[in-house]
Amino acid sequence: MMHRRRVVITGIGMRSPLGSTPDEHVRALREGRSGVVAAPEWDWVTDLGPRVVGRAQAADPRDYSRALRRTMGRVGLLAVPALDDAIASSGIAREIAAGEDSWLLVGSTLGALDDIDNMLHRLRDKRSVLGAPTSGALRSMAHTAAITCSMHLEFKGRLVCPSAACATGSLAIGMGYEAIQDGRAEIALAGGADEAHASTAATFDLLKAASSHFNEAPQTTPRPFDARRDGIVCAEGAAFVVLEERDAAIARGATIWAEVLGFAANSSGTAATTPDGASIARCLRAALRDAELDASAVQYVNAHATGTTVGDAAEAAAIGEVFGASILVSSTKGHTGHTMAAAGALETIVCTLMMRDGFVHPTLNLGAIADDCRTVRHVDGVQELELTHAVSTNFALGGIQTCIVLGRG
């Protein structure tokens, strides 16, 4: 294999239902705290099944200029501070991070959902575009978070706007990793953001994939890999990593959170909603090949596992097939719910935090392991472990699979 540059993570930033700082996330994961709460704001949808949500702390719009607020929406108010934190933690000067040799990869699913909702209602009710705010149109675009981040940084390099639903965040990191590896970029600011909205919950409700049996006890759902799991809990958040070439990072004395050893993405090419275990296994193997790493070297897999009946079983089977029955597995979504486009980046960051602090967290709400998920070794309580190699997996509607292989920096 031709020589490729080594890529490391030197900055992290996040906004999630567990908090806004690395230490808040570590405490929540160690203490087994959930970020899921009741969602009375969705009561206007009379027949909606799910009534729980994972909420993150968004920035105050008054902290930003009027010009920037025109494109922000809630998704931008989540993305911008997370990106700022990632750059600050990297120690890279802002003007360099935003320079021509950088890539900015910001993924989201649909844009600012409240603004989309307002625009559609106005068009339907008024049957006219007259008087509709241009800011609403700007916020309604799927890449509104990317535009907002770019404007906020006065970014000069390549702006990339991936949109692959639940695999978006990890796809952004993978693309940034490949750009640096191949010498096309010196710095990549990569991640994703999404805001929670009743329409997202309704989408999964229509697919019979949303949790609705635990509405009276929000912190007991979702239940990845559990015998009583009943679906996804929609959540919101933003997460970003700063990627750069390893030698350059060492030369400037940067803190290295982790090394990205490998990445893979593929498509099942079959059903839009039914997970394909064979495609998941192929993606895992491809990522290991890219990392030039044997499966036996991996100690832990941070699973996509959202709490759906079919998805969790397919993923557990694929992980067990590739890594064997003794591989440690857990899902962060038991703590956070599903942060959609942010999930892959957030869960990559969680892996780096566990590498730094020497532990792996269990899957919250995993009371009784389902018979169809027993093909792996589920983390039972917080386990102190010198974690050197981990894998983060994320999958999306439409049969998109992604996998990131990480090594301790």
Summary of the structure (lengths in Angstrom):
residues: 409
radius of gyration: 19.9
end to end distance: 22.3
largest distance: 62.3
contacts: 1640
relative contact order: 0.19
helix: 41%
strand: 22%
